[in-house]
Amino acid sequence: MRTTIRVASTALSLLVIGVAAQAQVAPVKLGYVNTEALMAAAPGRAAAETLYNKEVLAFQKQQQVWTDSLRKQIEAYQKAGPALTEAKKKSEEDRLGKLQTDLTNLNTLGEQKIRAREGEVLAPLMEIVRAAIDEIRVEGGYAMIFSGDQNSPIVAADKNLDLTDKVVARLKTKAATTPAAPSAMAPSAVKKPPTQ
């Protein structure tokens, strides 16, 4: 009885596969794109990149201020150290240790905000690129368009399936008709470093 059920099940599976293969008259159209090239061609990319780099530079300057402040305070402690009592030395070492921990935490928080900010600045560009890819997909009747970037799972593909140039042309058309401004949100405020 079980053998009969298995044979019937296998036969049914083969029948379903055969019917599905016959029902599929038109071949499935696939394509791929180089998303790095598309992001480079996205309208507003240069302005977004400039904005983001400006915010990164401001944060790096703030980090340098914090580092210089801590270094000066450590140098001052080292100069004054021989004249300090043991209790005052302990108090200063504790204060400097807390200051160093606070600055490390501020750096970590700032770096997290910068990474989040990168996502905020790039999000509108990615949406424009996705929309252009989808327009090309619909117009060309493609079932799927894959990312053909260096780290993609595509090992080899016909160069005729590369739709990057079509999408770049679409992005250029979009840039000419609707200027895309990057997110002009103010950079996230980062706390001032603790002082003495």
NORLINGI-V507109 format. One record per backbone hydrogen bond with DSSP energy under -1.0 kcal/mol. NH is the residue of the N-H (numbers start at 1). CO is the residue of the C=O. Records with the same first field share a line. If there is no record, write none. Layout:
NH=CO / CO
This chain:
5=1
6=2
7=3
8=4
9=5
10=6
11=7
12=8
13=9
14=10
15=11
16=12
17=13
18=14
19=15
20=16
21=17
22=18
23=19
24=20
25=23
31=144
32=161
33=146
38=34
39=35
40=36
41=37
45=42
48=44
49=45
50=46
51=47
52=48
53=49
54=50
55=51
56=52
57=53
58=54
59=55
60=56
61=57
62=58
63=59
64=60
65=61
66=62
67=63
68=64
69=65
70=66
71=67
72=68
73=69
74=70
75=71
76=72
77=73
78=74
79=75
80=76
81=77
83=80
84=81
89=85
90=86
91=87
92=88
93=89
94=90
95=91
96=92
97=93
98=94
99=95
100=96
101=97
102=98
103=99
104=100
105=101
106=102
107=103
108=104
109=105
110=106
111=107
112=108
113=109
114=110
115=111
116=112
117=113
118=114
119=115
120=116
121=117
122=118
123=119
126=122
127=123
128=124
129=125
130=126
131=127
132=128
133=129
134=130
135=131
136=132
137=133
138=134
139=135
140=136
142=137
143=29
144=29
146=31
148=33
152=149
161=158
162=159
163=32
167=163
168=164
169=165
170=166
171=167
172=168
173=169
174=170
175=171
176=172
177=173
178=174
